[in-house]
């Protein structure tokens, strides 16, 4: 487990962390998360000043949040249209019962996949994709998604406009 904690995003590490109880976060931890979600490039000094702790304390807290799996990594927020992915869609899938892991592995390989969630309700999986255009989206749905044997049906919902919201103070969002 010690080696696994050094590699955020590693499936072995993630599985080991999920077997441990979650450590409660205090107000300073939540403030640190909020700052890093808005600016993942914030310096330790900047974070420490904004939460009113020493740099050593801020550094230790951030490392603990990473080691505990609360912070899963750092990334850039992308304007998909400016990055050549002008078409975004949520795709709902109904899948064969007990095929989630197999389907997830295949969905992870699809180009443009941004988010995959196993959900409850009228469908089983919610997939967010970003594609260059509608033609590419159509081809991906009709030739790639519907060719997965465990996928029983799909429904595509085009995204006309998106707004990223900053996480609230009580429920920090970790992406």
C-alpha positions in Angstrom: 0.0 0.0 0.0 2.8 2.4 0.7 3.9 2.3 -2.9 0.3 2.7 -4.2 -0.1 5.9 -2.3 2.5 7.6 -4.4 0.6 7.2 -7.7 -2.7 9.2 -7.8 -5.1 7.7 -10.3 -3.6 4.2 -10.1 -6.4 1.6 -9.9 -4.6 -0.5 -7.3 -4.1 2.6 -5.1 -7.7 3.7 -5.6 -9.0 0.2 -4.6 -6.8 0.2 -1.5 -7.9 3.6 -0.5 -11.6 2.8 -0.9 -11.2 0.0 1.7 -10.1 2.5 4.3 -12.5 4.8 6.2 -12.6 8.4 5.0 -10.8 10.8 7.2 -12.9 13.8 8.2 -11.9 17.2 6.7 -11.7 20.3 8.7 -12.5 23.9 7.6 -8.8 24.5 6.5 -8.8 21.3 4.4 -12.0 22.4 2.7 -10.6 25.8 2.1 -7.5 24.3 0.6 -9.6 22.1 -1.7 -11.6 25.1 -2.8 -8.5 27.1 -3.7 -6.9 24.2 -5.6 -10.1 23.5 -7.5 -10.2 27.1 -8.7 -6.4 27.2 -9.4 -4.6 23.9 -9.4 -1.4 25.8 -10.0 -1.6 27.9 -6.8 1.7 27.9 -5.0 2.1 26.4 -1.5 2.9 30.0 -0.3 -0.3 31.4 -1.8 -2.4 28.6 -0.3 -0.8 29.0 3.1 -1.4 32.7 3.1 -5.1 32.3 2.0 -5.9 29.7 4.7 -3.7 31.4 7.4 -1.4 28.5 8.1 2.4 28.1 7.7 3.8 26.9 4.4 4.9 23.7 6.1 1.4 23.1 7.4 -0.2 23.8 4.0 2.4 21.5 2.3 1.7 18.7 4.8 -2.1 19.1 4.4 -2.0 19.0 0.6 0.2 15.9 0.7 -2.1 14.2 3.2 -5.1 15.0 0.9 -3.2 13.5 -2.0 -2.1 10.4 0.0 -5.6 9.9 1.4 -7.0 10.0 -2.1 -9.1 13.1 -1.5 -7.1 15.0 -4.2 -7.0 12.6 -7.2 -4.9 14.8 -9.4 -4.6 18.2 -11.0 -5.9 19.2 -14.4 -6.7 22.1 -16.6 -10.2 23.2 -17.4 -10.5 23.1 -21.2 -12.7 25.2 -23.5 -13.6 22.3 -25.7 -14.9 24.4 -28.6 -11.6 26.3 -28.8 -9.7 23.0 -28.5 -11.4 21.7 -31.7 -14.2 19.7 -29.9 -17.2 21.8 -30.8 -19.8 19.1 -30.2 -20.4 17.8 -26.7 -23.1 15.2 -25.7 -24.3 13.2 -22.8 -25.1 9.7 -23.9 -27.2 7.4 -21.8 -26.8 3.7 -22.1 -28.8 0.7 -21.0 -26.5 -2.2 -20.5 -26.7 -6.0 -19.8 -27.0 -6.6 -16.1 -23.6 -7.2 -14.3 -21.6 -6.0 -17.3 -20.5 -2.6 -15.9 -16.8 -3.3 -15.6 -16.6 -4.7 -19.1 -18.5 -1.8 -20.6 -16.5 0.8 -18.6 -13.2 -0.6 -19.9 -14.5 -0.3 -23.5 -15.9 3.2 -22.9 -12.6 4.4 -21.5 -11.0 3.6 -24.9 -13.4 5.7 -26.9 -11.9 9.0 -28.2 -13.5 12.1 -26.7 -14.7 10.3 -23.5 -14.7 12.8 -20.7 -16.7 11.2 -17.9 -18.3 7.8 -17.3 -20.8 7.2 -14.5 -22.8 4.1 -13.4 -26.1 5.6 -12.3 -29.6 4.5 -11.1 -32.8 5.2 -12.9 -34.1 4.7 -16.4 -30.6 4.0 -17.8 -27.4 2.5 -16.4 -24.6 4.6 -17.7 -24.1 8.3 -18.3 -21.3 9.1 -20.7 -20.0 12.6 -21.5 -18.1 13.0 -24.8 -16.5 15.9 -26.6 -16.2 15.5 -30.4 -15.0 17.7 -33.3 -18.4 17.8 -34.9 -21.8 16.1 -35.2 -20.7 13.7 -37.9 -17.9 12.3 -35.7 -20.4 12.1 -32.8 -22.9 10.2 -34.9 -20.2 7.8 -36.2 -18.9 7.1 -32.6 -22.5 6.4 -31.4 -23.6 4.3 -34.3 -20.4 2.4 -35.1 -18.5 2.2 -31.8 -21.0 2.4 -28.9 -23.8 0.4 -30.4 -21.2 -2.3 -31.5 -20.4 -3.1 -27.8 -22.3 -6.3 -27.2 -23.4 -5.4 -23.7 -24.9 -2.1 -24.7 -28.7 -2.6 -25.2 -29.6 0.9 -26.2 -28.3 4.5 -26.3 -29.8 8.0 -26.2 -27.8 11.0 -27.1 -28.4 14.4 -25.6 -26.6 17.3 -27.3 -25.1 20.0 -25.1 -25.9 23.4 -26.4 -24.1 25.4 -23.7 -22.1 24.6 -20.6 -21.3 26.5 -17.4 -18.7 25.3 -14.9 -19.7 26.1 -11.4 -17.3 26.6 -8.6 -17.8 24.2 -5.8 -19.7 25.4 -2.7 -18.2 25.7 0.7 -19.9 22.7 2.2 -19.4 20.2 -0.6 -16.1 20.5 -2.3 -16.1 18.8 -5.7 -13.0 16.7 -6.6 -12.6 16.1 -10.4 
